[in-house]
Amino acid sequence: MINDTLQLLLDVFVQGFAGILLARFLLQTLRAPLRNPLGEAVMSLSNFIVLPARRYVPSVRQLDTATLLLAVLVMTLYVALLLALQGMVSYALLGLLALSCVKLLILTVYFLIGALIAQAVLSWTNPHTPLAAVLHSITQRFLTPLQRVVPLIGNLDLSPLLLLVICQIVLRVPLAVLENLALRLL
Protein backbone atom coordinates (compact mmCIF):
# COMPACT_ATOMS: atom_id res chain seq x y z
CA MET A 1 0.00 0.00 0.00
CA ILE A 2 2.87 2.37 0.76
CA ASN A 3 4.46 1.57 -2.61
CA ASP A 4 1.19 2.43 -4.37
CA THR A 5 1.00 5.73 -2.53
CA LEU A 6 4.62 6.56 -3.32
CA GLN A 7 4.08 5.66 -6.96
CA LEU A 8 1.03 7.94 -7.05
CA LEU A 9 3.11 10.79 -5.63
CA LEU A 10 5.85 10.16 -8.19
CA ASP A 11 3.29 10.09 -11.00
CA VAL A 12 1.66 13.31 -9.90
CA PHE A 13 4.65 15.41 -8.94
CA VAL A 14 7.75 14.15 -10.75
CA GLN A 15 6.16 12.89 -13.96
CA GLY A 16 3.72 15.81 -13.83
CA PHE A 17 6.60 18.29 -13.72
CA ALA A 18 8.28 16.50 -16.63
CA GLY A 19 4.96 16.88 -18.45
CA ILE A 20 4.89 20.61 -17.73
CA LEU A 21 8.43 20.97 -19.12
CA LEU A 22 7.48 18.92 -22.17
CA ALA A 23 4.35 21.03 -22.67
CA ARG A 24 6.48 24.19 -22.56
CA PHE A 25 8.83 22.75 -25.16
CA LEU A 26 5.99 21.60 -27.42
CA LEU A 27 4.04 24.86 -27.16
CA GLN A 28 7.14 26.85 -28.09
CA THR A 29 8.07 24.45 -30.90
CA LEU A 30 4.56 24.56 -32.39
CA ARG A 31 4.52 28.36 -32.01
CA ALA A 32 1.36 28.26 -29.95
CA PRO A 33 0.26 31.55 -28.41
CA LEU A 34 1.26 31.67 -24.75
CA ARG A 35 -0.83 34.68 -23.71
CA ASN A 36 -3.64 32.58 -22.25
CA PRO A 37 -4.27 30.82 -18.93
CA LEU A 38 -2.67 27.53 -20.04
CA GLY A 39 0.45 29.11 -21.51
CA GLU A 40 0.94 31.42 -18.56
CA ALA A 41 0.53 28.55 -16.09
CA VAL A 42 3.07 26.39 -17.92
CA MET A 43 5.54 29.27 -18.12
CA SER A 44 5.18 30.32 -14.49
CA LEU A 45 5.47 26.73 -13.19
CA SER A 46 8.68 26.10 -15.14
CA ASN A 47 10.45 29.48 -15.26
CA PHE A 48 12.34 28.85 -12.01
CA ILE A 49 14.35 26.04 -13.58
CA VAL A 50 14.25 26.83 -17.32
CA LEU A 51 15.55 30.40 -17.19
CA PRO A 52 18.76 29.50 -15.30
CA ALA A 53 19.29 26.44 -17.52
CA ARG A 54 19.17 28.60 -20.65
CA ARG A 55 22.38 30.30 -19.53
CA TYR A 56 24.23 26.99 -19.91
CA VAL A 57 22.31 25.19 -22.66
CA PRO A 58 22.02 27.15 -25.92
CA SER A 59 19.10 26.86 -28.31
CA VAL A 60 19.64 24.74 -31.40
CA ARG A 61 17.78 25.72 -34.59
CA GLN A 62 15.29 27.80 -32.64
CA LEU A 63 14.43 24.84 -30.39
CA ASP A 64 14.39 25.39 -26.65
CA THR A 65 16.92 22.66 -25.94
CA ALA A 66 17.29 23.69 -22.30
CA THR A 67 13.63 22.90 -21.64
CA LEU A 68 13.83 19.62 -23.55
CA LEU A 69 16.98 18.59 -21.68
CA LEU A 70 15.30 19.39 -18.37
CA ALA A 71 12.24 17.35 -19.38
CA VAL A 72 14.50 14.39 -20.18
CA LEU A 73 16.38 14.76 -16.88
CA VAL A 74 13.20 14.99 -14.80
CA MET A 75 11.69 12.01 -16.63
CA THR A 76 14.94 10.09 -16.06
CA LEU A 77 14.67 10.89 -12.35
CA TYR A 78 11.06 9.69 -12.41
CA VAL A 79 11.95 6.40 -14.11
CA ALA A 80 14.91 5.82 -11.76
CA LEU A 81 12.77 6.44 -8.68
CA LEU A 82 10.01 4.23 -10.08
CA LEU A 83 12.49 1.40 -10.73
CA ALA A 84 13.95 1.82 -7.23
CA LEU A 85 10.45 1.66 -5.80
CA GLN A 86 9.94 -1.64 -7.64
CA GLY A 87 13.15 -3.00 -6.13
CA MET A 88 15.42 -2.59 -9.14
CA VAL A 89 18.48 -0.74 -7.90
CA SER A 90 21.03 -1.49 -10.63
CA TYR A 91 20.38 -0.66 -14.26
CA ALA A 92 22.22 0.63 -17.31
CA LEU A 93 22.25 4.39 -17.74
CA LEU A 94 21.67 4.02 -21.49
CA GLY A 95 18.53 1.98 -20.84
CA LEU A 96 17.34 4.53 -18.30
CA LEU A 97 17.79 7.40 -20.76
CA ALA A 98 16.17 5.42 -23.58
CA LEU A 99 13.16 4.56 -21.43
CA SER A 100 12.85 8.20 -20.35
CA CYS A 101 12.86 9.39 -23.96
CA VAL A 102 10.23 6.82 -24.92
CA LYS A 103 8.07 7.90 -21.96
CA LEU A 104 8.33 11.50 -23.19
CA LEU A 105 7.28 10.42 -26.69
CA ILE A 106 4.29 8.60 -25.21
CA LEU A 107 3.42 11.70 -23.19
CA THR A 108 3.65 13.79 -26.38
CA VAL A 109 1.09 11.57 -28.12
CA TYR A 110 -1.19 11.83 -25.08
CA PHE A 111 -0.87 15.64 -25.23
CA LEU A 112 -2.02 15.53 -28.84
CA ILE A 113 -4.95 13.26 -27.93
CA GLY A 114 -5.91 15.59 -25.08
CA ALA A 115 -5.71 18.63 -27.37
CA LEU A 116 -7.93 16.92 -29.95
CA ILE A 117 -10.56 16.01 -27.37
CA ALA A 118 -10.46 19.46 -25.75
CA GLN A 119 -10.75 21.12 -29.14
CA ALA A 120 -13.77 18.99 -30.02
CA VAL A 121 -15.52 19.73 -26.72
CA LEU A 122 -14.77 23.45 -26.91
CA SER A 123 -16.01 23.63 -30.50
CA TRP A 124 -19.43 22.57 -29.20
CA THR A 125 -19.49 24.60 -25.98
CA ASN A 126 -17.30 27.71 -26.29
CA PRO A 127 -15.42 27.96 -29.59
CA HIS A 128 -14.10 31.48 -28.84
CA THR A 129 -12.27 30.65 -25.63
CA PRO A 130 -8.65 31.85 -25.31
CA LEU A 131 -7.54 28.20 -25.38
CA ALA A 132 -8.96 27.72 -28.88
CA ALA A 133 -5.92 29.32 -30.52
CA VAL A 134 -3.55 27.13 -28.49
CA LEU A 135 -5.43 23.95 -29.33
CA HIS A 136 -5.60 24.96 -32.99
CA SER A 137 -1.81 25.50 -33.03
CA ILE A 138 -1.24 22.06 -31.55
CA THR A 139 -3.65 20.06 -33.70
CA GLN A 140 -3.72 21.84 -37.05
CA ARG A 141 -0.26 20.67 -38.11
CA PHE A 142 -1.47 17.08 -37.81
CA LEU A 143 -5.02 17.59 -39.06
CA THR A 144 -4.25 19.48 -42.28
CA PRO A 145 -2.75 16.51 -44.18
CA LEU A 146 -5.66 14.31 -43.09
CA GLN A 147 -8.24 16.91 -44.13
CA ARG A 148 -6.82 16.76 -47.66
CA VAL A 149 -7.51 13.02 -47.77
CA VAL A 150 -10.70 12.61 -45.71
CA PRO A 151 -13.73 14.29 -47.32
CA LEU A 152 -16.32 16.14 -45.29
CA ILE A 153 -19.48 14.17 -44.65
CA GLY A 154 -22.12 16.84 -44.73
CA ASN A 155 -20.51 19.48 -42.54
CA LEU A 156 -18.82 16.88 -40.34
CA ASP A 157 -15.02 16.73 -40.36
CA LEU A 158 -13.88 13.20 -39.51
CA SER A 159 -10.15 13.96 -39.63
CA PRO A 160 -9.90 14.42 -35.82
CA LEU A 161 -11.42 10.97 -35.35
CA LEU A 162 -8.93 9.49 -37.82
CA LEU A 163 -6.08 11.27 -36.04
CA LEU A 164 -7.24 9.77 -32.71
CA VAL A 165 -7.15 6.31 -34.28
CA ILE A 166 -3.67 6.97 -35.69
CA CYS A 167 -2.48 8.15 -32.26
CA GLN A 168 -3.78 4.96 -30.67
CA ILE A 169 -1.99 2.86 -33.28
CA VAL A 170 1.24 4.79 -32.70
CA LEU A 171 0.92 4.17 -28.95
CA ARG A 172 0.22 0.46 -29.39
CA VAL A 173 2.74 -0.48 -32.07
CA PRO A 174 5.91 1.59 -32.57
CA LEU A 175 6.03 3.20 -29.12
CA ALA A 176 5.24 -0.09 -27.37
CA VAL A 177 8.07 -1.75 -29.32
CA LEU A 178 10.44 1.09 -28.40
CA GLU A 179 9.41 0.82 -24.75
CA ASN A 180 10.10 -2.92 -24.73
CA LEU A 181 13.50 -2.36 -26.35
CA ALA A 182 14.36 0.29 -23.77
CA LEU A 183 13.29 -2.03 -20.95
CA ARG A 184 15.63 -4.70 -22.31
CA LEU A 185 18.51 -2.22 -22.14
CA LEU A 186 17.99 -1.88 -18.40
Disulfide bonds with the S-S distance in Angstrom:
none
